[in-house]
Amino acid sequence: MVTKPEKKLGDSGYVNQNCWLAKNVNYPPSKRCQYCESKFRNCLFERYLIITLILVSVILIGSYLFEKNISRSLIFSIFALVITYGYFFNKTTQKMIESHFEEKKAKDAFIDLSGNLQKKVDDQTKDIKKSYEIEKTAKEELESLGQSKDQFMMTIQHHLRTPLTVMKGCIDLILDGSCGKQNKKTMEVIARFKKSTDNLIKMVNEFLDITQFEMGRQVINKKTGVSIISILEDILEELKPEALKKEIYLEMENKDDFIINADSEKIKAALYNIIDNAVKYTQKGGVKVKLEAGDSLSARVILQDTGIGMNKDDINSLFNQIFERGQEAQKAFATGRGMGLFISKQIIKAHGGKIWAESRGEGKGSTFYVELPIV
């Protein structure tokens, strides 16, 4: 059995249970009654009937008192007037009641909407406050974790550097003969051991530099009157044996010098990383270094190699902190750490300079550019 939905105020056929007339006939006597919730004694129709009855009675009584007679035409006229007036009265009041109903309905809807909006605003404000508190707590925890990580890295690196320095000193004593004469095979083993120790010390120093840069510590100690050409010449002199061993050229194209304010050791480390990478990843041809005037009172170091080259993705991630290297770079030099260029960029930025790279593609070589402000 299907239950008919209950009709609400304003629906066609709505029966006002407060009105005895509508309740008894079980149907709204007039269309306007579907918008009414008042009792019958407050109904405009009832008041109209009462007023009409009084007026008709007064007219009939007055006519009888003055003329001693009530004519048939007067009775017809009165009823015609009552019916006509009642019709227009009904139409007018119906529009008024409908308008009042729609106004009340809109007002109730607005009040309901305002209440819901306020509730939603309050709920969202609570959610935002809760999210803010969670984010704030998470941020504080991350900052605390980051500080703990940095402190841990600094401690570990310092503790690693001390024994490595002692190892390096002992190896140097053996190699220079201070610990007695050794046979050729032993010296070769010691030399390889020294090279591995030097690489390990360099890696620890790189990690230490990265941690210090992350912590915002001042790791650059600038001095005046630093010659770029002398730094480049020292680097090329150190890397010359490696280039000769691979039978590739390593040369400087010009000798124009520029003077900068810089931490000579850090700048040397930055440029060394770049040139060392070029030598490592070049199997044929060689590496050429140029020094020329750049833009806006700067010196530009240009490093061109005929090495493995890079694709667009490799260039985009070249100086990132994430220690990733291109696939071709991993094939050419499997033991590379991928940290040198990131450190070089940080050092050059700390000197007010910039670094970028270009390549025509894999197998077509690369060009690195470094600009540093000159005095």
LINLINPE-V459444 format. One record per residue. N is the residue number from 1. RES is the residue in one small letter. PHI is phi in whole degrees, 0 to 359 (NA if undefined). NEAR is the number of other ideal C-beta (glycine too) atoms within 10 Angstrom. D_LAST is the distance of its C-alpha to the last C-alpha in whole Angstrom. Layout:
n & res & phi & near & d_last
N & RES & PHI & NEAR & D_LAST
N & RES & PHI & NEAR & D_LAST
This chain:
n & res & phi & near & d_last
1 & m & NA & 2 & 98
2 & v & 270 & 4 & 95
3 & t & 272 & 5 & 94
4 & k & 291 & 5 & 94
5 & p & 295 & 7 & 90
6 & e & 292 & 7 & 91
7 & k & 281 & 12 & 91
8 & k & 256 & 8 & 88
9 & l & 306 & 13 & 89
10 & g & 100 & 13 & 88
11 & d & 286 & 12 & 89
12 & s & 296 & 8 & 92
13 & g & 87 & 10 & 95
14 & y & 296 & 19 & 94
15 & v & 254 & 15 & 97
16 & n & 282 & 21 & 96
17 & q & 288 & 9 & 98
18 & n & 278 & 13 & 98
19 & c & 261 & 23 & 100
20 & w & 293 & 12 & 104
21 & l & 291 & 15 & 105
22 & a & 295 & 21 & 102
23 & k & 294 & 13 & 102
24 & n & 288 & 10 & 106
25 & v & 275 & 11 & 106
26 & n & 58 & 8 & 103
27 & y & 196 & 12 & 101
28 & p & 293 & 19 & 99
29 & p & 302 & 14 & 102
30 & s & 226 & 17 & 99
31 & k & 298 & 14 & 96
32 & r & 290 & 20 & 94
33 & c & 293 & 21 & 96
34 & q & 289 & 22 & 93
35 & y & 257 & 22 & 90
36 & c & 250 & 23 & 93
37 & e & 236 & 13 & 93
38 & s & 281 & 13 & 95
39 & k & 284 & 12 & 99
40 & f & 298 & 16 & 101
41 & r & 293 & 9 & 102
42 & n & 259 & 12 & 99
43 & c & 282 & 21 & 99
44 & l & 295 & 18 & 99
45 & f & 296 & 19 & 102
46 & e & 296 & 15 & 104
47 & r & 294 & 11 & 103
48 & y & 298 & 16 & 104
49 & l & 297 & 13 & 107
50 & i & 296 & 10 & 108
51 & i & 297 & 11 & 107
52 & t & 297 & 16 & 109
53 & l & 299 & 11 & 112
54 & i & 295 & 10 & 112
55 & l & 297 & 14 & 112
56 & v & 298 & 15 & 115
57 & s & 298 & 10 & 117
58 & v & 298 & 10 & 117
59 & i & 296 & 16 & 117
60 & l & 293 & 14 & 120
61 & i & 297 & 11 & 122
62 & g & 298 & 10 & 121
63 & s & 296 & 16 & 123
64 & y & 291 & 11 & 126
65 & l & 293 & 8 & 126
66 & f & 275 & 8 & 126
67 & e & 250 & 10 & 128
68 & k & 58 & 7 & 130
69 & n & 199 & 8 & 129
70 & i & 243 & 14 & 126
71 & s & 284 & 10 & 126
72 & r & 293 & 7 & 124
73 & s & 296 & 8 & 122
74 & l & 295 & 14 & 120
75 & i & 296 & 14 & 120
76 & f & 297 & 10 & 118
77 & s & 296 & 12 & 116
78 & i & 297 & 17 & 115
79 & f & 293 & 11 & 114
80 & a & 296 & 10 & 112
81 & l & 296 & 14 & 110
82 & v & 297 & 17 & 109
83 & i & 294 & 9 & 109
84 & t & 297 & 10 & 106
85 & y & 296 & 13 & 105
86 & g & 297 & 14 & 104
87 & y & 297 & 10 & 103
88 & f & 292 & 9 & 100
89 & f & 298 & 16 & 100
90 & n & 296 & 15 & 99
91 & k & 297 & 12 & 96
92 & t & 295 & 11 & 94
93 & t & 293 & 15 & 94
94 & q & 297 & 16 & 93
95 & k & 296 & 10 & 90
96 & m & 297 & 12 & 89
97 & i & 293 & 18 & 90
98 & e & 298 & 15 & 88
99 & s & 298 & 11 & 85
100 & h & 296 & 12 & 85
101 & f & 296 & 17 & 85
102 & e & 296 & 12 & 82
103 & e & 296 & 10 & 80
104 & k & 295 & 13 & 81
105 & k & 297 & 13 & 80
106 & a & 295 & 10 & 77
107 & k & 296 & 10 & 76
108 & d & 297 & 10 & 77
109 & a & 295 & 10 & 75
110 & f & 295 & 10 & 72
111 & i & 297 & 10 & 73
112 & d & 295 & 10 & 73
113 & l & 296 & 10 & 69
114 & s & 299 & 10 & 68
115 & g & 297 & 10 & 69
116 & n & 294 & 10 & 68
117 & l & 298 & 10 & 64
118 & q & 298 & 10 & 64
119 & k & 296 & 10 & 65
120 & k & 296 & 10 & 62
121 & v & 299 & 10 & 60
122 & d & 298 & 10 & 61
123 & d & 296 & 10 & 61
124 & q & 292 & 10 & 57
125 & t & 298 & 10 & 56
126 & k & 297 & 10 & 57
127 & d & 297 & 10 & 56
128 & i & 296 & 10 & 52
129 & k & 298 & 10 & 53
130 & k & 295 & 10 & 54
131 & s & 297 & 10 & 51
132 & y & 297 & 10 & 48
133 & e & 296 & 10 & 50
134 & i & 296 & 10 & 50
135 & e & 296 & 10 & 46
136 & k & 297 & 10 & 45
137 & t & 297 & 10 & 47
138 & a & 297 & 10 & 46
139 & k & 297 & 10 & 42
140 & e & 297 & 10 & 43
141 & e & 294 & 10 & 44
142 & l & 294 & 10 & 41
143 & e & 297 & 10 & 39
144 & s & 296 & 10 & 41
145 & l & 295 & 10 & 41
146 & g & 298 & 12 & 38
147 & q & 296 & 11 & 37
148 & s & 296 & 10 & 40
149 & k & 297 & 12 & 39
150 & d & 298 & 16 & 35
151 & q & 295 & 12 & 37
152 & f & 297 & 11 & 39
153 & m & 298 & 17 & 36
154 & m & 298 & 16 & 34
155 & t & 297 & 10 & 38
156 & i & 299 & 14 & 39
157 & q & 295 & 20 & 35
158 & h & 295 & 11 & 35
159 & h & 290 & 11 & 39
160 & l & 285 & 17 & 38
161 & r & 293 & 16 & 35
162 & t & 297 & 10 & 37
163 & p & 294 & 9 & 40
164 & l & 294 & 18 & 38
165 & t & 296 & 13 & 36
166 & v & 295 & 10 & 40
167 & m & 301 & 16 & 41
168 & k & 298 & 16 & 38
169 & g & 297 & 9 & 38
170 & c & 295 & 15 & 42
171 & i & 295 & 19 & 41
172 & d & 298 & 13 & 39
173 & l & 297 & 11 & 42
174 & i & 292 & 17 & 45
175 & l & 291 & 15 & 42
176 & d & 271 & 8 & 42
177 & g & 88 & 10 & 46
178 & s & 292 & 9 & 46
179 & c & 256 & 12 & 48
180 & g & 102 & 6 & 50
181 & k & 283 & 7 & 51
182 & q & 242 & 14 & 51
183 & n & 285 & 7 & 52
184 & k & 299 & 7 & 50
185 & k & 295 & 8 & 51
186 & t & 296 & 11 & 50
187 & m & 295 & 14 & 47
188 & e & 295 & 11 & 46
189 & v & 295 & 11 & 47
190 & i & 298 & 17 & 45
191 & a & 296 & 13 & 42
192 & r & 295 & 10 & 42
193 & f & 297 & 15 & 42
194 & k & 296 & 17 & 39
195 & k & 297 & 11 & 37
196 & s & 295 & 12 & 39
197 & t & 295 & 17 & 38
198 & d & 299 & 13 & 34
199 & n & 296 & 12 & 34
200 & l & 293 & 15 & 36
201 & i & 297 & 16 & 33
202 & k & 298 & 17 & 30
203 & m & 295 & 16 & 32
204 & v & 299 & 18 & 33
205 & n & 296 & 16 & 29
206 & e & 295 & 18 & 28
207 & f & 300 & 19 & 31
208 & l & 296 & 18 & 30
209 & d & 297 & 20 & 26
210 & i & 299 & 18 & 28
211 & t & 298 & 19 & 30
212 & q & 293 & 17 & 27
213 & f & 297 & 19 & 25
214 & e & 298 & 14 & 28
215 & m & 280 & 14 & 29
216 & g & 75 & 8 & 26
217 & r & 281 & 12 & 25
218 & q & 281 & 7 & 21
219 & v & 247 & 16 & 21
220 & i & 252 & 16 & 17
221 & n & 243 & 10 & 16
222 & k & 287 & 15 & 12
223 & k & 228 & 11 & 11
224 & t & 274 & 9 & 8
225 & g & 71 & 10 & 8
226 & v & 270 & 20 & 9
227 & s & 270 & 14 & 11
228 & i & 289 & 23 & 12
229 & i & 297 & 17 & 14
230 & s & 292 & 12 & 16
231 & i & 295 & 21 & 16
232 & l & 296 & 22 & 18
233 & e & 296 & 14 & 20
234 & d & 298 & 14 & 21
235 & i & 295 & 21 & 22
236 & l & 296 & 18 & 24
237 & e & 295 & 10 & 26
238 & e & 289 & 13 & 27
239 & l & 268 & 18 & 28
240 & k & 302 & 13 & 30
241 & p & 300 & 10 & 33
242 & e & 294 & 13 & 33
243 & a & 293 & 19 & 33
244 & l & 297 & 11 & 35
245 & k & 298 & 9 & 38
246 & k & 271 & 15 & 38
247 & e & 61 & 9 & 38
248 & i & 237 & 19 & 35
249 & y & 274 & 13 & 32
250 & l & 218 & 23 & 28
251 & e & 217 & 11 & 26
252 & m & 252 & 15 & 22
253 & e & 280 & 12 & 23
254 & n & 223 & 10 & 20
255 & k & 240 & 9 & 18
256 & d & 296 & 12 & 15
257 & d & 251 & 12 & 12
258 & f & 225 & 21 & 8
259 & i & 255 & 14 & 6
260 & i & 228 & 23 & 5
261 & n & 265 & 15 & 7
262 & a & 200 & 29 & 10
263 & d & 274 & 18 & 14
264 & s & 301 & 18 & 14
265 & e & 293 & 13 & 18
266 & k & 290 & 21 & 18
267 & i & 297 & 25 & 15
268 & k & 297 & 19 & 18
269 & a & 297 & 20 & 21
270 & a & 295 & 28 & 19
271 & l & 291 & 25 & 19
272 & y & 299 & 20 & 22
273 & n & 302 & 21 & 24
274 & i & 291 & 22 & 23
275 & i & 291 & 22 & 24
276 & d & 299 & 17 & 27
277 & n & 300 & 25 & 29
278 & a & 299 & 26 & 28
279 & v & 293 & 21 & 30
280 & k & 299 & 20 & 33
281 & y & 262 & 23 & 34
282 & t & 246 & 22 & 34
283 & q & 258 & 12 & 37
284 & k & 227 & 9 & 37
285 & g & 84 & 13 & 35
286 & g & 171 & 18 & 32
287 & v & 232 & 25 & 28
288 & k & 237 & 17 & 25
289 & v & 247 & 23 & 22
290 & k & 235 & 15 & 19
291 & l & 231 & 20 & 16
292 & e & 214 & 12 & 15
293 & a & 286 & 11 & 12
294 & g & 260 & 20 & 13
295 & d & 267 & 7 & 13
296 & s & 54 & 7 & 11
297 & l & 53 & 10 & 8
298 & s & 221 & 17 & 8
299 & a & 257 & 22 & 10
300 & r & 242 & 18 & 13
301 & v & 263 & 27 & 16
302 & i & 245 & 16 & 19
303 & l & 241 & 20 & 22
304 & q & 247 & 18 & 26
305 & d & 229 & 25 & 29
306 & t & 250 & 19 & 33
307 & g & 277 & 26 & 34
308 & i & 287 & 23 & 36
309 & g & 71 & 21 & 34
310 & m & 213 & 25 & 34
311 & n & 269 & 13 & 36
312 & k & 298 & 9 & 35
313 & d & 296 & 9 & 36
314 & d & 297 & 20 & 34
315 & i & 295 & 16 & 31
316 & n & 297 & 10 & 31
317 & s & 255 & 14 & 32
318 & l & 298 & 23 & 29
319 & f & 256 & 17 & 27
320 & n & 289 & 12 & 29
321 & q & 286 & 14 & 30
322 & i & 292 & 7 & 34
323 & f & 281 & 13 & 34
324 & e & 239 & 12 & 36
325 & r & 234 & 20 & 35
326 & g & 297 & 20 & 37
327 & q & 297 & 11 & 40
328 & e & 294 & 17 & 39
329 & a & 294 & 21 & 37
330 & q & 294 & 13 & 39
331 & k & 292 & 11 & 42
332 & a & 286 & 16 & 39
333 & f & 214 & 14 & 38
334 & a & 292 & 8 & 40
335 & t & 269 & 7 & 39
336 & g & 298 & 16 & 35
337 & r & 258 & 13 & 34
338 & g & 75 & 18 & 32
339 & m & 257 & 17 & 30
340 & g & 301 & 21 & 27
341 & l & 290 & 20 & 25
342 & f & 297 & 21 & 26
343 & i & 296 & 21 & 24
344 & s & 301 & 23 & 21
345 & k & 298 & 23 & 21
346 & q & 297 & 22 & 21
347 & i & 294 & 25 & 18
348 & i & 294 & 23 & 16
349 & k & 297 & 15 & 17
350 & a & 294 & 18 & 16
351 & h & 266 & 22 & 12
352 & g & 81 & 14 & 12
353 & g & 255 & 22 & 13
354 & k & 212 & 15 & 16
355 & i & 220 & 22 & 19
356 & w & 207 & 13 & 22
357 & a & 222 & 17 & 25
358 & e & 223 & 12 & 27
359 & s & 202 & 21 & 31
360 & r & 275 & 11 & 34
361 & g & 132 & 11 & 36
362 & e & 295 & 15 & 38
363 & g & 83 & 12 & 38
364 & k & 241 & 12 & 36
365 & g & 80 & 21 & 32
366 & s & 221 & 25 & 29
367 & t & 229 & 17 & 26
368 & f & 251 & 23 & 23
369 & y & 237 & 15 & 19
370 & v & 230 & 26 & 16
371 & e & 245 & 20 & 13
372 & l & 229 & 24 & 10
373 & p & 293 & 16 & 7
374 & i & 259 & 15 & 4
375 & v & 286 & 12 & 0
